[in-house]
Each structure stands twice: as C-alpha cells, then as structure tokens.
Amino acid sequence: MRIQAALSRAETAGRKCATRLALGPNPTLLRQHQALKNSVSTSLAELDRLIEGLEG
C-alpha cells in the first residue's frame, strides 16, 4: 500500500514538473525533475531486488 501510494505521488509530481518544463526551461525544476526520476527508478529497482529475493 505505501509503495503504491508513494509511486502514485511520484508520478503525479513528475507530471507536474514536466508540465512546468514545457512552459520554458527552468534549471531548478529540471534538476528536481531529474532527481525525482532517479529516485523513483532506484526505488523500483530496489523493490524488484526485494521481490526476487522473496521469490528465490
């Protein structure tokens, strides 16, 4: 539940950042957007490893 809620929040925030970026380049928002994408990717990779460990 918490993972799904966090993923949903991250996706929503990512969409907001992408919309703002479309209005014009903003280096601060671009860095925040990239950091968010990296954080979500890292978290999902860790989750995959945990699930594989439970399955194996």
Backbone as a chain_set.jsonl record, in Angstrom:
{"seq": "MRIQAALSRAETAGRKCATRLALGPNPTLLRQHQALKNSVSTSLAELDRLIEGLEG", "coords": {"N": [[0.811, -1.196, 0.0], [1.822, 1.335, 0.902], [3.95, 1.602, -0.838], [2.687, 1.689, -3.337], [1.185, 4.04, -3.001], [3.252, 5.901, -2.702], [4.484, 5.666, -5.201], [2.44, 6.57, -6.857], [2.233, 9.235, -5.973], [4.78, 10.136, -6.725], [4.656, 9.863, -9.506], [2.636, 11.71, -10.09], [3.854, 14.092, -9.235], [5.979, 14.106, -11.036], [4.62, 14.474, -13.46], [3.63, 17.051, -13.026], [6.017, 18.514, -12.904], [6.968, 18.055, -15.505], [5.022, 19.384, -16.986], [5.459, 22.008, -16.171], [8.03, 22.353, -17.142], [7.535, 22.362, -19.835], [6.596, 24.877, -20.241], [8.764, 26.488, -20.344], [12.338, 26.585, -20.116], [13.645, 25.818, -16.974], [16.153, 25.717, -14.882], [16.285, 24.88, -12.168], [13.88, 23.464, -11.724], [14.248, 21.494, -13.64], [16.44, 20.067, -12.597], [15.239, 19.14, -10.231], [13.211, 17.55, -11.301], [14.713, 15.597, -12.654], [16.058, 14.471, -10.477], [13.894, 13.383, -9.103], [13.002, 11.468, -10.972], [15.248, 9.795, -10.973], [15.241, 8.941, -8.31], [12.805, 7.525, -8.137], [13.302, 5.513, -10.016], [15.471, 4.202, -8.791], [14.257, 3.336, -6.415], [12.307, 1.576, -7.428], [13.951, -0.343, -8.602], [15.207, -1.357, -6.328], [12.978, -2.427, -5.062], [12.3, -4.429, -6.91], [14.537, -6.112, -6.554], [14.133, -6.912, -3.9], [11.702, -8.315, -4.131], [12.485, -10.364, -5.879], [14.271, -11.648, -4.184], [12.523, -12.64, -2.259], [11.052, -14.381, -3.803], [12.941, -16.197, -4.634]], "CA": [[0.0, 0.0, 0.0], [2.658, 2.531, 0.994], [4.753, 1.691, -2.06], [1.787, 2.14, -4.396], [0.869, 5.447, -2.746], [4.458, 6.684, -2.999], [4.663, 5.663, -6.653], [1.411, 7.453, -7.401], [2.647, 10.612, -5.67], [5.956, 10.446, -7.542], [4.203, 10.036, -10.885], [1.909, 12.979, -10.134], [4.858, 15.16, -9.158], [6.709, 14.088, -12.3], [3.775, 15.104, -14.482], [3.604, 18.491, -12.746], [7.313, 19.063, -13.324], [7.033, 18.01, -16.968], [4.155, 20.46, -17.472], [6.154, 23.279, -15.931], [9.176, 22.424, -18.042], [7.031, 22.666, -21.169], [6.362, 26.316, -20.308], [10.041, 27.138, -20.563], [13.4, 25.951, -19.341], [13.9, 26.296, -15.621], [17.192, 24.793, -14.426], [15.974, 24.313, -10.854], [12.853, 22.441, -11.911], [14.838, 20.397, -14.401], [17.216, 19.266, -11.642], [14.287, 18.461, -9.343], [12.542, 16.517, -12.096], [15.676, 14.518, -12.873], [16.279, 13.816, -9.184], [12.699, 12.582, -8.837], [13.049, 10.294, -11.85], [16.305, 8.907, -10.481], [14.797, 8.373, -7.04], [11.772, 6.525, -8.427], [13.965, 4.382, -10.678], [16.25, 3.491, -7.776], [13.32, 2.664, -5.509], [11.699, 0.442, -8.125], [14.985, -1.373, -8.746], [15.354, -1.983, -5.009], [11.781, -3.235, -4.855], [12.465, -5.624, -7.744], [15.504, -6.995, -5.899], [13.484, -7.486, -2.719], [10.721, -9.302, -4.586], [13.243, -11.512, -6.383], [14.795, -12.349, -3.015], [11.423, -13.372, -1.64], [10.646, -15.454, -4.718], [14.028, -17.159, -4.805]], "C": [[0.854, 1.26, 0.0], [3.48, 2.711, -0.275], [3.894, 2.216, -3.202], [1.447, 3.615, -4.229], [2.062, 6.339, -3.078], [4.69, 6.768, -4.498], [3.661, 6.603, -7.311], [1.773, 8.918, -7.177], [3.824, 11.035, -6.541], [5.558, 10.682, -8.993], [3.463, 11.362, -11.054], [2.883, 14.15, -10.114], [5.653, 15.245, -10.452], [5.917, 14.747, -13.416], [3.719, 16.613, -14.279], [4.9, 19.145, -13.209], [7.409, 19.112, -14.838], [6.185, 19.124, -17.571], [4.841, 21.805, -17.309], [7.339, 23.439, -16.871], [8.737, 22.787, -19.453], [6.796, 24.166, -21.343], [7.647, 27.095, -20.561], [11.097, 26.51, -19.686], [13.586, 26.627, -17.983], [14.906, 25.318, -15.019], [16.893, 24.138, -13.079], [14.943, 23.206, -10.982], [13.391, 21.245, -12.682], [15.654, 19.489, -13.484], [16.295, 18.49, -10.706], [13.588, 17.311, -10.066], [13.472, 15.329, -12.306], [15.943, 13.758, -11.579], [15.096, 12.921, -8.828], [12.696, 11.32, -9.685], [14.088, 9.3, -11.367], [15.881, 8.206, -9.197], [13.759, 7.275, -7.257], [12.403, 5.297, -9.07], [14.752, 3.542, -9.679], [15.336, 2.706, -6.843], [12.681, 1.451, -6.166], [12.706, -0.685, -8.329], [15.199, -2.104, -7.425], [14.162, -2.879, -4.705], [11.855, -4.523, -5.671], [13.422, -6.614, -7.095], [14.901, -7.664, -4.667], [12.484, -8.576, -3.11], [11.42, -10.546, -5.105], [13.809, -12.33, -5.229], [13.721, -13.171, -2.319], [10.983, -14.554, -2.502], [11.678, -16.569, -4.775], [14.287, -17.919, -3.58]], "O": [[0.635, 2.157, -0.814], [3.685, 3.834, -0.735], [4.324, 3.092, -3.952], [1.422, 4.361, -5.208], [1.899, 7.407, -3.667], [5.054, 7.826, -5.012], [4.012, 7.348, -8.227], [1.636, 9.743, -8.08], [3.861, 12.16, -7.037], [6.067, 11.599, -9.637], [3.648, 12.055, -12.054], [2.743, 15.093, -10.893], [5.968, 16.342, -10.915], [6.473, 15.491, -14.224], [3.755, 17.372, -15.248], [4.88, 20.205, -13.834], [7.879, 20.101, -15.399], [6.583, 19.74, -18.559], [4.805, 22.642, -18.21], [7.617, 24.542, -17.342], [9.477, 23.442, -20.187], [6.798, 24.669, -22.467], [7.594, 28.26, -20.957], [10.788, 25.961, -18.628], [13.671, 27.851, -17.883], [14.536, 24.194, -14.679], [17.214, 22.968, -12.874], [15.111, 22.128, -10.412], [13.022, 20.106, -12.398], [15.563, 18.265, -13.588], [16.541, 17.318, -10.419], [13.401, 16.232, -9.503], [13.058, 14.18, -12.151], [16.042, 12.531, -11.589], [15.283, 11.82, -8.308], [12.422, 10.229, -9.185], [13.837, 8.095, -11.353], [16.136, 7.015, -9.02], [13.828, 6.217, -6.631], [12.075, 4.167, -8.708], [14.703, 2.313, -9.72], [15.61, 1.55, -6.521], [12.53, 0.408, -5.529], [12.346, -1.859, -8.236], [15.355, -3.325, -7.403], [14.323, -3.967, -4.152], [11.508, -5.593, -5.171], [13.159, -7.817, -7.083], [15.135, -8.848, -4.422], [12.436, -9.634, -2.484], [11.0, -11.664, -4.806], [13.827, -13.559, -5.285], [13.988, -14.275, -1.844], [10.59, -15.599, -1.983], [11.335, -17.739, -4.944], [15.175, -18.772, -3.559]]}, "num_chains": 1, "name": "protein.A"}
